[in-house]
Amino acid sequence: MIRACVVACVLATMSCVSSFPTNGHNTTTPMSNQVALAAPVKCYWSDGSAPFYVTFVNQDSSDVKIRLCPKKYDKCTGDTTQPNSYVDCDADLGGLSTSAFAINTGVGYLVVYYKSTGKFYEVAPTVKGGLAWAGTVTVPAQ
């Protein structure tokens, strides 16, 4: 079982060895680098219940929408007037790009929706009931 990994900011302190001699000696210059990863796309309906970070890799050239179906429903619909409508993530996944998404614990399944064609497919959790998700989901080219 692969658990989704948490996206975090990394603070690294490095020393740089100059390749150019100064007075016949190499010099070491300390420098600090702060590497911050982009914040995950919000895919949840409650701020306190999004412990899963799933990386989506879009191999298609078109944008895709990631939609959630709460596990209290067997099936969801695109009709937003219905109680069992999908919960759409705050942003789409661009064509040929990669992004992390924060996912609720209460998600029964995800839908990857190709915006250019209207085609879609479902992504199931690795543990029934949404208790675990794959760390990476690859969206295939159409």
C-alpha positions as a Markdown table, in Angstrom:
| # | Residue | x | y | z |
|---|---|---|---|---|
| 1 | Met | 0.0 | 0.0 | 0.0 |
| 2 | Ile | 1.4 | 3.4 | -1.0 |
| 3 | Arg | 0.4 | 6.2 | 1.3 |
| 4 | Ala | 0.3 | 9.7 | -0.1 |
| 5 | Cys | 3.2 | 11.8 | 0.9 |
| 6 | Val | 3.0 | 15.2 | 2.6 |
| 7 | Val | 4.2 | 18.1 | 0.6 |
| 8 | Ala | 6.4 | 20.4 | 2.7 |
| 9 | Cys | 8.8 | 23.3 | 2.4 |
| 10 | Val | 12.4 | 22.4 | 2.8 |
| 11 | Leu | 15.1 | 24.7 | 4.2 |
| 12 | Ala | 18.6 | 23.7 | 3.2 |
| 13 | Thr | 21.9 | 25.4 | 4.3 |
| 14 | Met | 24.7 | 24.6 | 1.9 |
| 15 | Ser | 28.4 | 25.5 | 1.5 |
| 16 | Cys | 29.7 | 26.3 | -1.9 |
| 17 | Val | 33.3 | 25.6 | -2.8 |
| 18 | Ser | 34.5 | 28.0 | -5.4 |
| 19 | Ser | 36.2 | 26.5 | -8.4 |
| 20 | Phe | 38.3 | 29.6 | -8.9 |
| 21 | Pro | 41.4 | 29.8 | -6.7 |
| 22 | Thr | 41.9 | 32.9 | -4.6 |
| 23 | Asn | 45.5 | 33.5 | -3.7 |
| 24 | Gly | 46.2 | 29.9 | -4.6 |
| 25 | His | 43.5 | 28.5 | -2.3 |
| 26 | Asn | 39.9 | 27.4 | -2.8 |
| 27 | Thr | 37.4 | 29.3 | -0.8 |
| 28 | Thr | 34.3 | 28.1 | 0.9 |
| 29 | Thr | 31.3 | 30.5 | 0.8 |
| 30 | Pro | 28.3 | 29.6 | 3.0 |
| 31 | Met | 25.0 | 30.3 | 1.4 |
| 32 | Ser | 21.4 | 29.6 | 2.4 |
| 33 | Asn | 18.8 | 28.3 | 0.0 |
| 34 | Gln | 15.1 | 28.0 | 0.8 |
| 35 | Val | 13.3 | 25.7 | -1.5 |
| 36 | Ala | 9.5 | 26.0 | -1.3 |
| 37 | Leu | 7.2 | 23.6 | -3.1 |
| 38 | Ala | 3.9 | 25.0 | -4.5 |
| 39 | Ala | 0.9 | 24.7 | -2.1 |
| 40 | Pro | -1.4 | 21.8 | -3.0 |
| 41 | Val | -4.6 | 22.5 | -4.9 |
| 42 | Lys | -7.6 | 22.5 | -2.4 |
| 43 | Cys | -9.8 | 19.5 | -3.0 |
| 44 | Tyr | -11.8 | 19.4 | 0.2 |
| 45 | Trp | -14.9 | 20.8 | 1.9 |
| 46 | Ser | -13.6 | 21.2 | 5.4 |
| 47 | Asp | -10.2 | 22.7 | 6.4 |
| 48 | Gly | -9.5 | 20.1 | 9.1 |
| 49 | Ser | -10.1 | 17.0 | 7.0 |
| 50 | Ala | -7.6 | 17.0 | 4.1 |
| 51 | Pro | -4.7 | 14.8 | 5.2 |
| 52 | Phe | -4.0 | 13.2 | 1.8 |
| 53 | Tyr | -1.7 | 14.8 | -0.7 |
| 54 | Val | -1.9 | 13.2 | -4.1 |
| 55 | Thr | 0.4 | 14.2 | -7.0 |
| 56 | Phe | -1.4 | 14.2 | -10.4 |
| 57 | Val | 0.8 | 13.9 | -13.5 |
| 58 | Asn | -1.1 | 15.0 | -16.6 |
| 59 | Gln | 0.3 | 13.4 | -19.7 |
| 60 | Asp | -2.4 | 14.9 | -21.9 |
| 61 | Ser | -2.0 | 18.3 | -23.6 |
| 62 | Ser | -5.5 | 19.4 | -22.4 |
| 63 | Asp | -6.5 | 20.7 | -19.0 |
| 64 | Val | -8.4 | 18.2 | -16.7 |
| 65 | Lys | -10.7 | 18.9 | -13.8 |
| 66 | Ile | -10.4 | 16.7 | -10.7 |
| 67 | Arg | -13.7 | 16.0 | -9.0 |
| 68 | Leu | -14.5 | 14.3 | -5.7 |
| 69 | Cys | -17.4 | 12.1 | -4.8 |
| 70 | Pro | -18.1 | 12.1 | -1.0 |
| 71 | Lys | -18.1 | 8.5 | 0.3 |
| 72 | Lys | -21.6 | 8.9 | 1.7 |
| 73 | Tyr | -22.9 | 8.6 | -2.0 |
| 74 | Asp | -22.5 | 5.5 | -4.1 |
| 75 | Lys | -22.4 | 7.7 | -7.3 |
| 76 | Cys | -22.1 | 11.4 | -7.9 |
| 77 | Thr | -23.5 | 13.6 | -10.6 |
| 78 | Gly | -22.3 | 16.7 | -12.4 |
| 79 | Asp | -25.7 | 18.3 | -11.7 |
| 80 | Thr | -24.9 | 20.9 | -8.9 |
| 81 | Thr | -28.5 | 21.2 | -7.9 |
| 82 | Gln | -28.4 | 17.6 | -6.6 |
| 83 | Pro | -27.2 | 16.7 | -3.1 |
| 84 | Asn | -24.9 | 14.0 | -4.6 |
| 85 | Ser | -23.1 | 16.4 | -7.0 |
| 86 | Tyr | -19.3 | 16.3 | -7.3 |
| 87 | Val | -17.1 | 18.6 | -5.3 |
| 88 | Asp | -14.7 | 20.2 | -7.8 |
| 89 | Cys | -11.1 | 21.1 | -6.8 |
| 90 | Asp | -10.3 | 24.8 | -6.6 |
| 91 | Ala | -8.1 | 24.7 | -9.7 |
| 92 | Asp | -7.7 | 22.5 | -12.9 |
| 93 | Leu | -4.6 | 20.5 | -13.7 |
| 94 | Gly | -3.0 | 22.1 | -16.8 |
| 95 | Gly | -2.0 | 20.1 | -19.8 |
| 96 | Leu | 1.3 | 18.3 | -19.6 |
| 97 | Ser | 1.8 | 19.4 | -16.0 |
| 98 | Thr | 2.2 | 18.0 | -12.5 |
| 99 | Ser | 0.6 | 19.3 | -9.3 |
| 100 | Ala | -0.2 | 18.2 | -5.7 |
| 101 | Phe | -3.8 | 18.1 | -4.5 |
| 102 | Ala | -5.0 | 18.0 | -0.9 |
| 103 | Ile | -7.8 | 15.4 | -0.6 |
| 104 | Asn | -10.5 | 14.8 | 2.1 |
| 105 | Thr | -10.7 | 11.7 | 4.2 |
| 106 | Gly | -14.4 | 11.4 | 3.3 |
| 107 | Val | -13.9 | 10.9 | -0.4 |
| 108 | Gly | -15.3 | 7.7 | -1.9 |
| 109 | Tyr | -13.7 | 8.1 | -5.4 |
| 110 | Leu | -12.2 | 10.8 | -7.7 |
| 111 | Val | -13.1 | 11.6 | -11.2 |
| 112 | Val | -10.6 | 12.9 | -13.8 |
| 113 | Tyr | -12.6 | 14.9 | -16.3 |
| 114 | Tyr | -10.9 | 15.9 | -19.7 |
| 115 | Lys | -12.3 | 19.4 | -20.3 |
| 116 | Ser | -11.5 | 19.3 | -24.1 |
| 117 | Thr | -13.6 | 16.2 | -24.8 |
| 118 | Gly | -15.9 | 15.6 | -21.9 |
| 119 | Lys | -14.4 | 12.1 | -21.3 |
| 120 | Phe | -13.8 | 11.0 | -17.8 |
| 121 | Tyr | -12.7 | 8.1 | -15.7 |
| 122 | Glu | -12.8 | 7.2 | -12.0 |
| 123 | Val | -9.9 | 6.8 | -9.6 |
| 124 | Ala | -10.6 | 4.6 | -6.6 |
| 125 | Pro | -8.7 | 4.8 | -3.3 |
| 126 | Thr | -6.1 | 2.1 | -2.4 |
| 127 | Val | -8.2 | 1.3 | 0.7 |
| 128 | Lys | -12.0 | 1.2 | 0.4 |
| 129 | Gly | -13.7 | 4.2 | 2.0 |
| 130 | Gly | -11.0 | 6.7 | 1.1 |
| 131 | Leu | -8.7 | 5.7 | 4.0 |
| 132 | Ala | -5.6 | 5.7 | 1.7 |
| 133 | Trp | -4.7 | 7.0 | -1.7 |
| 134 | Ala | -1.9 | 6.3 | -4.2 |
| 135 | Gly | 0.8 | 9.0 | -3.8 |
| 136 | Thr | 0.8 | 9.6 | -7.6 |
| 137 | Val | -2.0 | 9.4 | -10.2 |
| 138 | Thr | -0.9 | 9.5 | -13.8 |
| 139 | Val | -3.5 | 11.0 | -16.2 |
| 140 | Pro | -3.0 | 9.3 | -19.6 |
| 141 | Ala | -3.0 | 11.1 | -22.9 |
| 142 | Gln | -6.3 | 10.6 | -24.8 |
